[in-house]
Amino acid sequence: MAVLTLGDIARQHHADKDRVAYLIRSRGIKPIGRAGHYRLFNQAASDAVGRLIDEIDAKRIARELEGEQCR
């Protein structure tokens, strides 16, 4: 089983670490363990963060396109 840190998850999804940390905190995604001060997550948590990022980005793009059509 792969064990991932917040930074690993951010790199997997080409996202900013602060954005990933916010999504983990706000959606209540729990770590599977700790190593020192690092929170450790499994691949399922990383996949969940990836889906959230995709969903948020898709909504933002739709809003931007909608705004362009109104001009």
N, C-alpha and C positions, 0 to 999 in steps of 0.2 A: 504494500500500500504506500502510495506517495504521500509525503507530508509536506505541506506548502506553507510558507509564510505569506504575510500580506504582500510583501514585495514580489514574491514569486507569482502570486495571483495577478498582480498589476502587470507584470511583464507578459504573462500568458495572454492577457487581453489588451495589451498595448494601451493601458490606461494609467492615469495618474494615481499614485499611491493614496493621496488624500481622498480622491473620488471612491476608490475601492474601500478605504477605511470607513467612509461615510455610509456606503451601501451596506457593509457588514454590520455596522452599528445600528443603522436605522431599520434594517429588516430583521434584526435579531438573529443573525447567523452566528451560531455558537462554534468556538474552536473545539477541536478534539483533544487539545492538550496545550501545554506550555513548555518552552525551553528557555529558562531565564525569563526575560521580559518579552520574548517573542510568543505570539499566539500562533498555534499550528492548526492548519485546516486540511481537510481531505479534498480529493478531486471533486466530490459532489458539491462542496461549498464553492469551489472555483467555478464549476459549471453554472451554479445558481447566480453567481456574480456576473458571469458572462451573459446569461440570459437577461438579467436586469439592465446591464449596459446596453445591449442590443435594443431592448424595449424602450428605454429612455431615449436613445439616439433616434430611433424610428419615429417616436412621437415628436421630437424636436424638428426633424426634417420635414415631417408632415405639416407642422405649424408654419415653418418657414416657407414651404411651397404654397400653402394656403394664403399666406400674407402676400406673396408675389402675385397671385391671381387677382387679388383685390386692387392692385395698383393700376 
